[in-house]
Amino acid sequence: MKLIFEKGAPGQHLTLMPACDVPEVNLSRPRTEPLELPHVSETELTRHYTALAKRVHGVNDGFYPLGSCTMKYNPKINEDMANLPGFAQIHPLQPEGTVQGCLEALDASARLLGEITGMDAMTFQPAAGAHGEFTGLLLIKAYHTHRNDAARTKIIVPDSAHGTNPASAVMAGFTVVNIPSGPDGCVDVEALRSAVGPDTAGLMLTNPNTVGIFDKNILEITKTVHDAGGLCYYDGANLNAVMGVVRPGDMGFDVIHLNLHKTFSTPHGGGGPGSGAVGCKKLLAPFLPGPVVAEDGTGYHLVQPEHSIGRMKNFYGNFAVIVRALTYVLTLGREGIPEAAKNAVLNANYMMKRLSEKYAMAYAGPCMHEFVMCLQDLKDATGCSAMDIAKGLLDHGIHPPTMYFPLIVHEALMIEPTETESQDTMDAVCGVFLHLWDVAHNDPQALHNAPTKTPVRRLDEVGAARNPVLRYIPHD
Ligand SMILES: *Cc1c(COP(=O)(O)O)cnc(C)c1O
């Protein structure tokens, strides 16, 4: 397929509006050369983008079990609310008095998400999960520094952690201490005990973790870190298994981030900007990025926390994303939020059970919102890898699960169906998975050749990662 820039010919154009009859304003830095825009007709333009849209696979096209990414359906009412003129047609520099509704929306989001997570204060500035981790770690750093306890330089991270955890810790200036998981996928508590000490700044943990297991020792884990003088960071990128059911704050965590673009149903991937909202307990609130919203009886105001670490992003974060997440929380409500979590867990267990008819699971169930299959035995027996199964799924219109993650499982496929899939869909998808298992045994070459029905076949994924071409270079 050609790029839009490679289409059309000089002279072709489309006219949407009559010529401007308002005097032109002389900008201080006018463009010196005309913009290099493609010359295409309206028909060609429409067909081009429709063709592109047909090549994309999103949640609106079909099953998308990308474990750890929570590709749930994003209700369209979220879009309607974010498009309300009072939210969409404002300027971030407008005086407080003229945007009271927007400030109220921020305040309500902080209150409701604080209630769901057991946190006292919240910032919406971080634009993604990893950005939230970085922010939370800076809060931990500021806390220790403020107490003249600057010797706390180490962050403990279990080996099952999302790769962003150690990366964020290093970016925030900490040294990472890795601790192993036990055979049950949980933190090895003895290893944690010997890792903590006067240099421990904190621990980063996901619970349920990235293998879909809820760590039953969580209270002992957070207490061990607190007793050593450290703080506990909860990676809540994916809260889908526990929202409304159990709260990170009650598990002993001091600071968390939420990926509103995962659990709280705002578009992600290529679909839109993210929001890595960070919540914290009272002890960290004075360090939050500013400004935050406060209500004092006369209205909502933007205030600067006393010892703020400074800004993490301009203005108030991706505001329209927050409105979408707030809409989601309000439409589901007190009953719907835990129900969604429970259905997410139910769906994952349903698929896990059905697929374990043939596939080996990395950890024994029951799982939480996702589960990890280990295809090492299948590969040894048939030569077909997790990659081959994933490519085979593409020919059936199914987006592959997360692959080769977490790193502690070999030939991993990590499946997260989410609560928004029906039993019919899951049955159909399980049927395809089980069929591909048979194909691997009966006709492995067919799987090595897959996909055959997609616009492109197997791509050079290493080349794409190592030598990304992110910019259009005109060839003439
Ligand atoms: C997705 C995810 C992240 C990172 O979030 P981004 O928005 O992609 O930066 C971190 N931790 C976990 C467990 C995740 O699933």
The ligand as an ORCA input file, in Angstrom:
! r2SCAN-3c Opt
* xyz 0 1
  C       1.479     -1.208     30.729
  C       2.233     -1.379     31.975
  C       3.181     -0.419     32.381
  C       3.608      0.761     31.528
  O       2.573      1.612     31.137
  P       2.765      2.608     29.892
  O       1.551      3.449     29.855
  O       2.927      1.729     28.681
  O       4.015      3.408     30.132
  C       3.802     -0.619     33.598
  N       3.520     -1.682     34.369
  C       2.632     -2.640     34.005
  C       2.367     -3.800     34.911
  C       1.965     -2.521     32.793
  O       1.081     -3.467     32.422
*
